[in-house]
Amino acid sequence: MNDDGLRLLLSRDGWALLESLPPYDEDHALGLSTALRDRGLDPALVSAAMTQSRLRARATTKFGEFARTMLFTQDGLEQATRLTVAARHAKRYADAGATHVADLGCGIGGDAMALAGMGLRVLAVEQDEATAACATLNLGALPSARVVHGDALAVDLTAEGVDAVYADPGRRDGTGRRIFDPEACSPPLGAVLALRTEIPALGVKVAPGIPHSALPADTHAQWVSAAGAVVEAGLWFGALAPEGPGRSALLVGPAGANTMTGTSAPDAPPVPAPQGPLEAYLFEPDGAVIRAGLVDQVCGEVGGHLIDSSIAYVTAPHLVTTPFATAFRVVDRLPFGLKRLRAYLRQRDVGRVTIKKRGTAVEPDVLRRQLDLRGSSETTLVLTRVAGSQTVLVVEPTA
Ligand SMILES: C[S@@+](CC[C@H](N)C(=O)[O-])C[C@H]1O[C@@H](n2cnc3c(N)ncnc32)[C@H](O)[C@@H]1O
């Protein structure tokens, strides 16, 4: 959605058209667009309304029912924090006693909505005009939020009376490609981190791939997974980090949230986990736990050890239920080899395989094609290394 598209939508006719559209359905989108144009509506307006309708439909995974009345740009939606996670951010600010938060680079307003929804005053700054227009509309029902179109780094935080800062630097270049270098993000990570000399209560969202060695010694770094996928790392400073400097993993799911906190300094290497023989159960730690370097703690929780010193699969003799890892019963173990695996699966009438992999270059889709299975049953394979040897584990989910 570009500036022109948004401008059209924000006109009286544009808004009326958007509000009149039925729930988005990809199969009927083309027919609906044609019908609207045939009724004499401006093709540019129809295109803008249909694009927005599609973005709103996609946004329900992040914003639930709120998405139906929000405005998005494509980049803004892709980079927005989902509400379940933004609510956890906002709680940190409320718990720290913050009253007025500057959200520097607020995007379409995902985090700002959660902060203002907690009753905090929010100064939401966004430099992209179309994105700032979206944030203005999305925050319209929250009177404690104010959106400013401008450069976040030019804001005089002290003069604004801000007592806490949140920043989620943009990680896309002008063509929409992802940026991995935190200093190439906008604003650059170093410039954001420098703000804590002025406002110590600082929170910054960074990409989950940030290496531990790049973390400031005074941060509490928390990797977050939502519904099993790692979505971010948050760097928390000052009163926003009551845990103190270190690393943790936060797992947000439909049944609530679970946190695992480590004991090392944020920039220290992970505590090495023990290694040992394959046992009756295999545990796949959540991605946030792995990124936070806390696999040794999963070993402790399930009474197990790694199957290979460099691979984050844990094995243990007994089934232990933990929110921090998915457990499988080990049914069989084969040395990796296409012919042997194909024969094994055909003998057991397997037609469908779920393939998990770690520590191997094998591509699941390629392997699936090579196996060419036709049977009627289904199984789960784990392609990995066990004590250095390429191995296939045949496993069964335990839940
Ligand atoms: C990752 S998005 C923020 C997403 C937001 N937290 C949310 O949940 O919707 C980053 C935003 O920062 C904006 N931005 C980048 N540099 C900026 C700057 N110097 N001043 C203001 N905004 C900036 C980008 O335009 C982008 O919309």
Ligand as a Chemical Component Dictionary entry (heavy atoms), coordinates in Angstrom:
data_LIG
# 
_chem_comp.id                   LIG 
_chem_comp.type                 NON-POLYMER 
_chem_comp.pdbx_formal_charge   0 
_chem_comp.three_letter_code    LIG 
# 
loop_
_chem_comp_atom.comp_id 
_chem_comp_atom.atom_id 
_chem_comp_atom.alt_atom_id 
_chem_comp_atom.type_symbol 
_chem_comp_atom.charge 
_chem_comp_atom.model_Cartn_x 
_chem_comp_atom.model_Cartn_y 
_chem_comp_atom.model_Cartn_z 
_chem_comp_atom.pdbx_ordinal 
LIG C1  C1  C 0  9.981  -2.432 12.775 1  
LIG S1  S1  S 1  8.992  -1.081 12.442 2  
LIG C2  C2  C 0  8.164  -0.802 13.956 3  
LIG C3  C3  C 0  7.036  -1.740 14.208 4  
LIG C4  C4  C 0  6.240  -1.431 15.453 5  
LIG N1  N1  N 0  6.961  -1.742 16.663 6  
LIG C5  C5  C 0  4.917  -2.167 15.468 7  
LIG O1  O1  O 0  4.711  -3.026 16.322 8  
LIG O2  O2  O -1 4.075  -1.864 14.612 9  
LIG C6  C6  C 0  10.170 0.214  12.384 10 
LIG C7  C7  C 0  9.634  1.545  11.911 11 
LIG O3  O3  O 0  10.625 2.546  12.201 12 
LIG C8  C8  C 0  10.509 3.544  11.219 13 
LIG N2  N2  N 0  11.762 4.333  11.267 14 
LIG C9  C9  C 0  12.975 3.982  10.842 15 
LIG N3  N3  N 0  13.871 4.947  11.111 16 
LIG C10 C10 C 0  13.195 5.924  11.744 17 
LIG C11 C11 C 0  13.562 7.195  12.271 18 
LIG N4  N4  N 0  14.822 7.627  12.230 19 
LIG N5  N5  N 0  12.604 7.940  12.819 20 
LIG C12 C12 C 0  11.308 7.527  12.876 21 
LIG N6  N6  N 0  10.906 6.346  12.387 22 
LIG C13 C13 C 0  11.834 5.548  11.832 23 
LIG C14 C14 C 0  10.301 2.767  9.938  24 
LIG O4  O4  O 0  9.695  3.601  8.950  25 
LIG C15 C15 C 0  9.392  1.635  10.422 26 
LIG O5  O5  O 0  8.041  1.959  10.208 27 
# 
loop_
_chem_comp_bond.comp_id 
_chem_comp_bond.atom_id_1 
_chem_comp_bond.atom_id_2 
_chem_comp_bond.value_order 
_chem_comp_bond.pdbx_ordinal 
LIG C1  S1  SING 1  
LIG S1  C2  SING 2  
LIG S1  C6  SING 3  
LIG C2  C3  SING 4  
LIG C3  C4  SING 5  
LIG C4  N1  SING 6  
LIG C4  C5  SING 7  
LIG C5  O1  DOUB 8  
LIG C5  O2  SING 9  
LIG C6  C7  SING 10 
LIG C7  O3  SING 11 
LIG C7  C15 SING 12 
LIG O3  C8  SING 13 
LIG C8  N2  SING 14 
LIG C8  C14 SING 15 
LIG N2  C9  SING 16 
LIG N2  C13 SING 17 
LIG C9  N3  DOUB 18 
LIG N3  C10 SING 19 
LIG C10 C11 SING 20 
LIG C10 C13 DOUB 21 
LIG C11 N4  SING 22 
LIG C11 N5  DOUB 23 
LIG N5  C12 SING 24 
LIG C12 N6  DOUB 25 
LIG N6  C13 SING 26 
LIG C14 O4  SING 27 
LIG C14 C15 SING 28 
LIG C15 O5  SING 29 
# 
